[in-house]
Structures are given as C-alpha cells and as structure tokens.
Amino acid sequence: MEIVPLAAGATLLEAGDDVAHAHFPLGGAVVSVVLAMRDGRTVEAATVGREGALGGVVSRGQAPAYGRAVVQLPGHAVRIPVARVEALKRDAPELQDILVRYADCLTAQALQSVGCATLHSLEARCARWLLLMHDRVRDPELHLTQEALAEMLGVARTYLTRIALRLQQRGPISYRRGVVRVEDRALLEEVSCECYGTVRRHFERVLPGLYPALED
C-alpha cells in the first residue's frame, strides 16, 4: 500500500487494461470513468472521489478495465495491489460487504447517467456534474476547464461555452479561465435534474454516511 500523487489529466486505466491496483482517492481528488468512442469523443459514466475506489474492488483477482479512468481534479490516492485487496476482503468480511455495497452505488450512478444523458437538458446535466465535483472537493472553486467539462458531457466546447454563460447569467456559478466557482449551491441544485438527488439518496440508503457531506 502506498500514497501516490494524482495529476490532473492523468490516465490511471485504459479500457481493456488488466487492473493491477485499486485506487482510493483522498481529499479533493476526483477521477472520472469515461467511455471513449471510435471517433475520439468521450462521455463520463461515473465519478469517483473520497467516497469510493477504482479497480478491483469487487471482482476476484485481476480483470480488464471497461472504461478509461482519468483524473479530473488532482490530489492523492491510496494505491493497493489487487491481490492485497483480495486478501483483505477474505480476512475482513465487513470490508467485502462495504465494497459490494459501494459497487452497487457506483452501478446506480452509471445507470442514472444513461437516463440523464438521454432525457435531460445539457444545462441540467452540467449543473448535476458541477454538484458532484463540489460535493467531493468541498471548496467553491473548482479547477476545471471548459474543454474538460465538454468532454465529460460528450458535447462540443462551443456548445458547452453557451451553457456555461447561461449558468453564469442565472447566478449559480461564475467562471474565469480554468476555474468554475459555485456562487449559489441551492440555485445550482434547482437547475440540476433529479438525477443528482436520486443517486445521492441511493448512496445514503445503501451506505449511510459514506457520501461526502459539505459540512464535514
């Protein structure tokens, strides 16, 4: 087990890679699991921060990664060999139970993102994604470029720029180069679709106290 730095934009896993290590993000580090298409476009399927882990937390032994794991917000993570995680799960059934429950929550997040991307406006989806980041960073300033936001939402940057401007005009956020600042959290939640609250409530039911709370 070791603590390793996570640099913004770094790729921890590519789709198809054998997963040799599990990563548990610390502090405000956030990793996105994204799906890459043949034409080069990407879209995010799940967000992992201090509440979770990536790689080998459920499967027994090594297994190929399905998506690409990209660091969105830098920080550090605890890195543990998958073989060690397996040994810990055998020795501590409670840990096995927690990881299985977390996998359920991560699956719920990925499933909800399918409906969200299909049925909800880009403005609502953008607000939802910013809320996910805000929960995990616990700081009003999110160091995110419009390019990164566009890639996570699977849209062209020019389209995302118009949405960001609209959100600024409504008041929940402000934006300067490379930094999105959450100005009105309550208003941002109003702009977001129900997907944010649906997934958060599922976390609270399945793993009470695990989802990052801003007041901690």
Phi and psi restraints in degrees (value plus and minus 20) as a CYANA .aco file:
   2 GLU   PHI    -170.3  -130.3
   2 GLU   PSI     137.0   177.0
   3 ILE   PHI    -117.8   -77.8
   3 ILE   PSI     104.9   144.9
   4 VAL   PHI    -142.7  -102.7
   4 VAL   PSI     129.4   169.4
   5 PRO   PHI     -96.0   -56.0
   5 PRO   PSI     127.5   167.5
   6 LEU   PHI    -138.9   -98.9
   6 LEU   PSI      91.9   131.9
   7 ALA   PHI    -109.0   -69.0
   7 ALA   PSI     120.3   160.3
   8 ALA   PHI     -76.5   -36.5
   8 ALA   PSI     111.2   151.2
   9 GLY   PHI      68.7   108.7
   9 GLY   PSI     -28.6    11.4
  10 ALA   PHI     -89.4   -49.4
  10 ALA   PSI     124.4   164.4
  11 THR   PHI    -120.6   -80.6
  11 THR   PSI      99.4   139.4
  12 LEU   PHI    -104.6   -64.6
  12 LEU   PSI     -54.7   -14.7
  13 LEU   PHI    -167.2  -127.2
  13 LEU   PSI     125.0   165.0
  14 GLU   PHI    -127.1   -87.1
  14 GLU   PSI     131.5   171.5
  15 ALA   PHI     -76.1   -36.1
  15 ALA   PSI     110.8   150.8
  16 GLY   PHI      75.8   115.8
  16 GLY   PSI     -34.9     5.1
  17 ASP   PHI     -85.6   -45.6
  17 ASP   PSI     123.1   163.1
  18 ASP   PHI     -90.4   -50.4
  18 ASP   PSI     109.6   149.6
  19 VAL   PHI    -104.9   -64.9
  19 VAL   PSI      89.6   129.6
  20 ALA   PHI    -118.1   -78.1
  20 ALA   PSI     -43.6    -3.6
  21 HIS   PHI    -154.2  -114.2
  21 HIS   PSI     128.6   168.6
  22 ALA   PHI    -118.0   -78.0
  22 ALA   PSI     119.6   159.6
  23 HIS   PHI    -136.7   -96.7
  23 HIS   PSI     109.1   149.1
  24 PHE   PHI    -134.1   -94.1
  24 PHE   PSI      80.1   120.1
  25 PRO   PHI     -79.9   -39.9
  25 PRO   PSI     125.1   165.1
  26 LEU   PHI    -135.6   -95.6
  26 LEU   PSI     134.7   174.7
  27 GLY   PHI      37.4    77.4
  27 GLY   PSI    -148.4  -108.4
  28 GLY   PHI    -116.2   -76.2
  28 GLY   PSI      -7.7    32.3
  29 ALA   PHI     -88.5   -48.5
  29 ALA   PSI     117.0   157.0
  30 VAL   PHI    -154.7  -114.7
  30 VAL   PSI     113.2   153.2
  31 VAL   PHI    -140.1  -100.1
  31 VAL   PSI     115.8   155.8
  32 SER   PHI    -125.2   -85.2
  32 SER   PSI     119.0   159.0
  33 VAL   PHI    -117.5   -77.5
  33 VAL   PSI      95.4   135.4
  34 VAL   PHI    -138.8   -98.8
  34 VAL   PSI     133.7   173.7
  35 LEU   PHI    -126.3   -86.3
  35 LEU   PSI     107.4   147.4
  36 ALA   PHI    -123.8   -83.8
  36 ALA   PSI     112.1   152.1
  37 MET   PHI    -116.9   -76.9
  37 MET   PSI     147.1   187.1
  38 ARG   PHI     -81.4   -41.4
  38 ARG   PSI     -51.7   -11.7
  39 ASP   PHI    -103.2   -63.2
  39 ASP   PSI     -15.7    24.3
  40 GLY   PHI      76.4   116.4
  40 GLY   PSI     -32.8     7.2
  41 ARG   PHI     -91.8   -51.8
  41 ARG   PSI     131.9   171.9
  42 THR   PHI    -151.7  -111.7
  42 THR   PSI     138.3   178.3
  43 VAL   PHI    -169.0  -129.0
  43 VAL   PSI     123.4   163.4
  44 GLU   PHI     -99.6   -59.6
  44 GLU   PSI     120.0   160.0
  45 ALA   PHI    -127.1   -87.1
  45 ALA   PSI     -48.6    -8.6
  46 ALA   PHI    -178.9  -138.9
  46 ALA   PSI     135.2   175.2
  47 THR   PHI    -141.3  -101.3
  47 THR   PSI     112.5   152.5
  48 VAL   PHI    -148.1  -108.1
  48 VAL   PSI     106.5   146.5
  49 GLY   PHI    -150.6  -110.6
  49 GLY   PSI    -163.5  -123.5
  50 ARG   PHI     -81.8   -41.8
  50 ARG   PSI     -36.3     3.7
  51 GLU   PHI    -103.1   -63.1
  51 GLU   PSI     -29.7    10.3
  52 GLY   PHI    -164.3  -124.3
  52 GLY   PSI    -177.5  -137.5
  53 ALA   PHI    -175.7  -135.7
  53 ALA   PSI     142.0   182.0
  54 LEU   PHI    -148.0  -108.0
  54 LEU   PSI     117.1   157.1
  55 GLY   PHI      68.6   108.6
  55 GLY   PSI      89.2   129.2
  56 GLY   PHI      49.3    89.3
  56 GLY   PSI      -1.4    38.6
  57 VAL   PHI    -101.6   -61.6
  57 VAL   PSI     -37.6     2.4
  58 VAL   PHI    -139.3   -99.3
  58 VAL   PSI     -66.7   -26.7
  59 SER   PHI     -84.3   -44.3
  59 SER   PSI     130.9   170.9
  60 ARG   PHI    -112.2   -72.2
  60 ARG   PSI      91.2   131.2
  61 GLY   PHI      64.7   104.7
  61 GLY   PSI    -193.9  -153.9
  62 GLN   PHI     -90.4   -50.4
  62 GLN   PSI     124.6   164.6
  63 ALA   PHI    -168.6  -128.6
  63 ALA   PSI     131.3   171.3
  64 PRO   PHI     -91.5   -51.5
  64 PRO   PSI     125.0   165.0
  65 ALA   PHI     -93.2   -53.2
  65 ALA   PSI     121.1   161.1
  66 TYR   PHI    -108.0   -68.0
  66 TYR   PSI     -58.1   -18.1
  67 GLY   PHI    -140.9  -100.9
  67 GLY   PSI     156.8   196.8
  68 ARG   PHI    -109.3   -69.3
  68 ARG   PSI     113.4   153.4
  69 ALA   PHI    -124.1   -84.1
  69 ALA   PSI      94.6   134.6
  70 VAL   PHI    -141.7  -101.7
  70 VAL   PSI     113.8   153.8
  71 VAL   PHI     -94.4   -54.4
  71 VAL   PSI      99.0   139.0
  72 GLN   PHI    -109.8   -69.8
  72 GLN   PSI     -65.3   -25.3
  73 LEU   PHI    -143.9  -103.9
  73 LEU   PSI     108.8   148.8
  74 PRO   PHI     -93.3   -53.3
  74 PRO   PSI     146.2   186.2
  75 GLY   PHI     143.2   183.2
  75 GLY   PSI    -157.1  -117.1
  76 HIS   PHI    -156.4  -116.4
  76 HIS   PSI     144.3   184.3
  77 ALA   PHI    -165.8  -125.8
  77 ALA   PSI     131.6   171.6
  78 VAL   PHI    -104.1   -64.1
  78 VAL   PSI     105.0   145.0
  79 ARG   PHI    -130.4   -90.4
  79 ARG   PSI     105.5   145.5
  80 ILE   PHI    -149.3  -109.3
  80 ILE   PSI     111.3   151.3
  81 PRO   PHI     -76.6   -36.6
  81 PRO   PSI     121.3   161.3
  82 VAL   PHI     -77.5   -37.5
  82 VAL   PSI     -57.4   -17.4
  83 ALA   PHI     -80.7   -40.7
  83 ALA   PSI     -56.8   -16.8
  84 ARG   PHI     -89.9   -49.9
  84 ARG   PSI     -59.0   -19.0
  85 VAL   PHI     -81.1   -41.1
  85 VAL   PSI     -61.6   -21.6
  86 GLU   PHI     -82.0   -42.0
  86 GLU   PSI     -61.8   -21.8
  87 ALA   PHI     -84.8   -44.8
  87 ALA   PSI     -61.3   -21.3
  88 LEU   PHI     -83.6   -43.6
  88 LEU   PSI     -58.7   -18.7
  89 LYS   PHI     -86.3   -46.3
  89 LYS   PSI     -57.1   -17.1
  90 ARG   PHI     -87.4   -47.4
  90 ARG   PSI     -57.6   -17.6
  91 ASP   PHI    -100.0   -60.0
  91 ASP   PSI     -42.4    -2.4
  92 ALA   PHI    -153.6  -113.6
  92 ALA   PSI      70.7   110.7
  93 PRO   PHI     -76.0   -36.0
  93 PRO   PSI     -49.1    -9.1
  94 GLU   PHI     -82.6   -42.6
  94 GLU   PSI     -58.7   -18.7
  95 LEU   PHI     -85.7   -45.7
  95 LEU   PSI     -62.9   -22.9
  96 GLN   PHI     -76.4   -36.4
  96 GLN   PSI     -64.1   -24.1
  97 ASP   PHI     -82.9   -42.9
  97 ASP   PSI     -63.4   -23.4
  98 ILE   PHI     -82.9   -42.9
  98 ILE   PSI     -63.6   -23.6
  99 LEU   PHI     -87.4   -47.4
  99 LEU   PSI     -57.5   -17.5
 100 VAL   PHI     -85.4   -45.4
 100 VAL   PSI     -61.8   -21.8
 101 ARG   PHI     -84.1   -44.1
 101 ARG   PSI     -59.9   -19.9
 102 TYR   PHI     -84.0   -44.0
 102 TYR   PSI     -60.5   -20.5
 103 ALA   PHI     -79.9   -39.9
 103 ALA   PSI     -57.1   -17.1
 104 ASP   PHI     -81.8   -41.8
 104 ASP   PSI     -63.3   -23.3
 105 CYS   PHI     -86.1   -46.1
 105 CYS   PSI     -59.8   -19.8
 106 LEU   PHI     -86.4   -46.4
 106 LEU   PSI     -58.4   -18.4
 107 THR   PHI     -83.6   -43.6
 107 THR   PSI     -61.3   -21.3
 108 ALA   PHI     -80.5   -40.5
 108 ALA   PSI     -61.3   -21.3
 109 GLN   PHI     -82.4   -42.4
 109 GLN   PSI     -64.8   -24.8
 110 ALA   PHI     -85.6   -45.6
 110 ALA   PSI     -61.8   -21.8
 111 LEU   PHI     -83.9   -43.9
 111 LEU   PSI     -62.6   -22.6
 112 GLN   PHI     -84.3   -44.3
 112 GLN   PSI     -53.5   -13.5
 113 SER   PHI     -85.0   -45.0
 113 SER   PSI     -48.3    -8.3
 114 VAL   PHI     -84.6   -44.6
 114 VAL   PSI     -70.6   -30.6
 115 GLY   PHI     -83.9   -43.9
 115 GLY   PSI     -57.7   -17.7
 116 CYS   PHI     -83.0   -43.0
 116 CYS   PSI     -67.2   -27.2
 117 ALA   PHI     -86.4   -46.4
 117 ALA   PSI     -47.9    -7.9
 118 THR   PHI    -104.3   -64.3
 118 THR   PSI     -57.7   -17.7
 119 LEU   PHI    -129.5   -89.5
 119 LEU   PSI     -38.5     1.5
 120 HIS   PHI    -128.9   -88.9
 120 HIS   PSI     135.8   175.8
 121 SER   PHI     -87.9   -47.9
 121 SER   PSI     137.3   177.3
 122 LEU   PHI     -83.5   -43.5
 122 LEU   PSI     -55.6   -15.6
 123 GLU   PHI     -81.4   -41.4
 123 GLU   PSI     -65.0   -25.0
 124 ALA   PHI     -85.9   -45.9
 124 ALA   PSI     -60.5   -20.5
 125 ARG   PHI     -85.4   -45.4
 125 ARG   PSI     -60.2   -20.2
 126 CYS   PHI     -83.3   -43.3
 126 CYS   PSI     -63.5   -23.5
 127 ALA   PHI     -81.8   -41.8
 127 ALA   PSI     -61.4   -21.4
 128 ARG   PHI     -80.5   -40.5
 128 ARG   PSI     -65.4   -25.4
 129 TRP   PHI     -85.3   -45.3
 129 TRP   PSI     -58.9   -18.9
 130 LEU   PHI     -86.0   -46.0
 130 LEU   PSI     -54.8   -14.8
 131 LEU   PHI     -84.9   -44.9
 131 LEU   PSI     -60.3   -20.3
 132 LEU   PHI     -80.3   -40.3
 132 LEU   PSI     -63.4   -23.4
 133 MET   PHI     -85.3   -45.3
 133 MET   PSI     -64.8   -24.8
 134 HIS   PHI     -81.0   -41.0
 134 HIS   PSI     -60.6   -20.6
 135 ASP   PHI     -76.6   -36.6
 135 ASP   PSI     -62.9   -22.9
 136 ARG   PHI    -104.4   -64.4
 136 ARG   PSI     -50.9   -10.9
 137 VAL   PHI    -104.7   -64.7
 137 VAL   PSI     -53.9   -13.9
 138 ARG   PHI      39.4    79.4
 138 ARG   PSI      18.3    58.3
 139 ASP   PHI    -164.8  -124.8
 139 ASP   PSI     117.8   157.8
 140 PRO   PHI     -85.4   -45.4
 140 PRO   PSI     -41.0    -1.0
 141 GLU   PHI    -118.2   -78.2
 141 GLU   PSI     100.1   140.1
 142 LEU   PHI    -130.5   -90.5
 142 LEU   PSI     100.0   140.0
 143 HIS   PHI    -104.4   -64.4
 143 HIS   PSI      68.1   108.1
 144 LEU   PHI    -155.8  -115.8
 144 LEU   PSI     115.5   155.5
 145 THR   PHI    -109.7   -69.7
 145 THR   PSI     139.2   179.2
 146 GLN   PHI     -85.3   -45.3
 146 GLN   PSI     -50.1   -10.1
 147 GLU   PHI     -80.9   -40.9
 147 GLU   PSI     -64.7   -24.7
 148 ALA   PHI     -84.5   -44.5
 148 ALA   PSI     -63.2   -23.2
 149 LEU   PHI     -80.8   -40.8
 149 LEU   PSI     -64.1   -24.1
 150 ALA   PHI     -82.6   -42.6
 150 ALA   PSI     -61.5   -21.5
 151 GLU   PHI     -84.4   -44.4
 151 GLU   PSI     -62.0   -22.0
 152 MET   PHI     -85.8   -45.8
 152 MET   PSI     -52.5   -12.5
 153 LEU   PHI    -112.5   -72.5
 153 LEU   PSI     -26.1    13.9
 154 GLY   PHI      51.5    91.5
 154 GLY   PSI      15.7    55.7
 155 VAL   PHI    -150.7  -110.7
 155 VAL   PSI     147.4   187.4
 156 ALA   PHI     -91.0   -51.0
 156 ALA   PSI     128.2   168.2
 157 ARG   PHI     -80.6   -40.6
 157 ARG   PSI     -58.2   -18.2
 158 THR   PHI     -80.7   -40.7
 158 THR   PSI     -57.8   -17.8
 159 TYR   PHI     -87.0   -47.0
 159 TYR   PSI     -64.5   -24.5
 160 LEU   PHI     -82.8   -42.8
 160 LEU   PSI     -57.4   -17.4
 161 THR   PHI     -79.4   -39.4
 161 THR   PSI     -61.4   -21.4
 162 ARG   PHI     -84.9   -44.9
 162 ARG   PSI     -59.3   -19.3
 163 ILE   PHI     -87.0   -47.0
 163 ILE   PSI     -62.9   -22.9
 164 ALA   PHI     -81.3   -41.3
 164 ALA   PSI     -60.0   -20.0
 165 LEU   PHI     -84.7   -44.7
 165 LEU   PSI     -61.1   -21.1
 166 ARG   PHI     -83.3   -43.3
 166 ARG   PSI     -61.4   -21.4
 167 LEU   PHI     -84.9   -44.9
 167 LEU   PSI     -59.2   -19.2
 168 GLN   PHI     -81.2   -41.2
 168 GLN   PSI     -62.8   -22.8
 169 GLN   PHI     -85.5   -45.5
 169 GLN   PSI     -53.3   -13.3
 170 ARG   PHI     -95.6   -55.6
 170 ARG   PSI     -45.4    -5.4
 171 GLY   PHI      92.2   132.2
 171 GLY   PSI     -34.2     5.8
 172 PRO   PHI     -92.3   -52.3
 172 PRO   PSI     -42.8    -2.8
 173 ILE   PHI    -157.7  -117.7
 173 ILE   PSI     142.5   182.5
 174 SER   PHI    -147.4  -107.4
 174 SER   PSI     140.5   180.5
 175 TYR   PHI    -161.7  -121.7
 175 TYR   PSI     111.8   151.8
 176 ARG   PHI    -150.2  -110.2
 176 ARG   PSI     148.2   188.2
 177 ARG   PHI     -70.7   -30.7
 177 ARG   PSI      94.9   134.9
 178 GLY   PHI      61.0   101.0
 178 GLY   PSI     -19.7    20.3
 179 VAL   PHI    -156.7  -116.7
 179 VAL   PSI     103.9   143.9
 180 VAL   PHI    -123.5   -83.5
 180 VAL   PSI     107.0   147.0
 181 ARG   PHI    -131.3   -91.3
 181 ARG   PSI     107.0   147.0
 182 VAL   PHI    -100.7   -60.7
 182 VAL   PSI      91.8   131.8
 183 GLU   PHI    -113.4   -73.4
 183 GLU   PSI     -53.2   -13.2
 184 ASP   PHI    -162.4  -122.4
 184 ASP   PSI      74.2   114.2
 185 ARG   PHI     -80.1   -40.1
 185 ARG   PSI     -64.0   -24.0
 186 ALA   PHI     -81.4   -41.4
 186 ALA   PSI     -61.2   -21.2
 187 LEU   PHI     -88.2   -48.2
 187 LEU   PSI     -56.6   -16.6
 188 LEU   PHI     -82.5   -42.5
 188 LEU   PSI     -57.5   -17.5
 189 GLU   PHI     -87.6   -47.6
 189 GLU   PSI     -54.4   -14.4
 190 GLU   PHI     -86.0   -46.0
 190 GLU   PSI     -58.8   -18.8
 191 VAL   PHI     -90.5   -50.5
 191 VAL   PSI     -54.8   -14.8
 192 SER   PHI     -85.4   -45.4
 192 SER   PSI     135.6   175.6
 193 CYS   PHI     -97.1   -57.1
 193 CYS   PSI     156.8   196.8
 194 GLU   PHI     -91.1   -51.1
 194 GLU   PSI     -30.9     9.1
 195 CYS   PHI     -80.6   -40.6
 195 CYS   PSI     -57.1   -17.1
 196 TYR   PHI     -79.3   -39.3
 196 TYR   PSI     -72.3   -32.3
 197 GLY   PHI     -87.3   -47.3
 197 GLY   PSI     -54.8   -14.8
 198 THR   PHI     -81.4   -41.4
 198 THR   PSI     -67.6   -27.6
 199 VAL   PHI     -89.0   -49.0
 199 VAL   PSI     -60.9   -20.9
 200 ARG   PHI     -82.2   -42.2
 200 ARG   PSI     -62.2   -22.2
 201 ARG   PHI     -84.3   -44.3
 201 ARG   PSI     -55.8   -15.8
 202 HIS   PHI     -84.6   -44.6
 202 HIS   PSI     -63.2   -23.2
 203 PHE   PHI     -75.1   -35.1
 203 PHE   PSI     -67.0   -27.0
 204 GLU   PHI     -85.6   -45.6
 204 GLU   PSI     -50.8   -10.8
 205 ARG   PHI     -97.9   -57.9
 205 ARG   PSI     -61.3   -21.3
 206 VAL   PHI    -102.4   -62.4
 206 VAL   PSI     -59.1   -19.1
 207 LEU   PHI    -156.1  -116.1
 207 LEU   PSI      54.9    94.9
 208 PRO   PHI     -74.9   -34.9
 208 PRO   PSI     112.6   152.6
 209 GLY   PHI      67.0   107.0
 209 GLY   PSI     -26.9    13.1
 210 LEU   PHI    -102.2   -62.2
 210 LEU   PSI     -58.4   -18.4
 211 TYR   PHI     -83.1   -43.1
 211 TYR   PSI     113.2   153.2
 212 PRO   PHI     -82.2   -42.2
 212 PRO   PSI     108.0   148.0
 213 ALA   PHI    -124.7   -84.7
 213 ALA   PSI     115.7   155.7
 214 LEU   PHI     -85.0   -45.0
 214 LEU   PSI     -45.9    -5.9
 215 GLU   PHI    -106.4   -66.4
 215 GLU   PSI     -24.0    16.0
